[in-house]
Amino acid sequence: MTDRELINAAFKALENAYAPYSGFRVGAAVECEDNIVFTGCNVENAALGDTVCAERVALFKAISEGRKSIIRIAVAAHSDEYCMPCGSCRQAISEFSKDAEILSARSDGRYVSYKLSELLPHQFEPK
């Protein structure tokens, strides 16, 4: 799958986002080692601590379907800024990938690419 295809999958996923409180809709697409892609969107809750980010929704869908290793994740939002995973999402990603590639996209389709180790240099490891 190309970077653009993975990013497009993330943008498509954000169409289902439930974000009535922040208005900030996010989509994510996780590519696993076997090239299967799982998508997710953010789901907010009136009890804000119960809100779940798009990245973790996509990641948890992959894990619940038996995948235990990911290679890339694309995150997209309709924003002028690149949509970056939060700290909790970065740590969750690290549980299933030592150094996944993170593609962060903004409204105009432009994106940046980072390795997880650049965004989370001192991660807790599952060992």
N, C-alpha and C positions, 0 to 999 in steps of 0.2 A: 504494500500500500504506500502511495506517495504521501509526502507531508501534506500536500494540498487536500488529498482525499480524507486524511485523518482530521484535518482542521474543518473541512466541510461537514464531516460527521458530527463534530462538536457543535458547530453552528446549528445544524439540524436538531440536535438534542436540546439546545436552549429554547427551542420553540415550546417545549413542554414544561419549562421551568415554572415553579410556583413561588413567586416572589412578591406578594402583596404588601409587604412591610417595607422592604428596601427598594423595590422596583428594579433591582439589579439582577438580571437574568443571566445565568451562566450555563454553558454546556461543556461536556467533557467526553472524550473518546479515548479509551484505553486499548492499546494493541498488545496482545499477548505473544509469547514466544512462538505459538503455532499460527500466528498471523490472524487470529480471530479478534474481532473488535467488539467491545462492549461500550455502550454510551450511557450517559447519565446527565441529569440536570439538578440544579439546586432546588431544595424543597424547604421553604421557610415554615416557621410555626410561631404562633403568638407567644409561646414560651421560647424566646429567642435561642436559648441554649439547646433546644431540641432541633434546631435547624441543621440540615445536612448539606454539605457542599457537593457540587456536581462531580468533582473529582472522586470523592469517596463513594458516591452512588455508583459511578461507573466501575470503580475498583472493586467494590463489594459485589456487584453483579458478576464480575469476572470470577472472583473467588467462590461465590456461591454456585457457579457453574463448573467448578473443579479446576480452574486455572490457578496456578500458584506462582507464576513468574510473568512479569510484564517487561516490555522493552521500550514502549513509548506511551506518552499521554499528551493529548492536545486539549487545551483549555481555551474557550472562546466566550466573548461577551460583546455586546453592542456598546463599546466604550472607545474613547479616544486613546486610552492607555492600554498597554498589553495586560491581559488578564493572567495574573500569576497565582499559583496555588498558595493557600495560606500555610502557616506552619504546621497545623494539624494534618493537612492533606499531604504535605511534604513528608512528614513522619510516617503516615499511613502508606504512602507509596514506597518508602524505604523498606518496609516490612517484606515487600514482594519484588524488590529490585534494588540491587546495590547501586546502580548508576543509570537509571532510566533516562531517556531523552525527554525533556519537557518542551513542548511547543506551545507558546503563549501568543494568542492572536487578539487583534483588536478589530473594531468595526469595519475598517477599510480592507480587511483581509490580510494585512501585513502581519508578520509574526517574527518572533525571535525564538531561538533554540538554546537551551541550556542543558547540561547534564545535572542530574539530581545532586551530585556532590558539590556543584557550584552553588546551588540554592540551599543546601543543607549540609555544610561541611563537617559537622560533628554530630552526626545522627546516632541515635540509639540503635544498636544492632540487635537482631533477633537471637543472637547466640546466647 
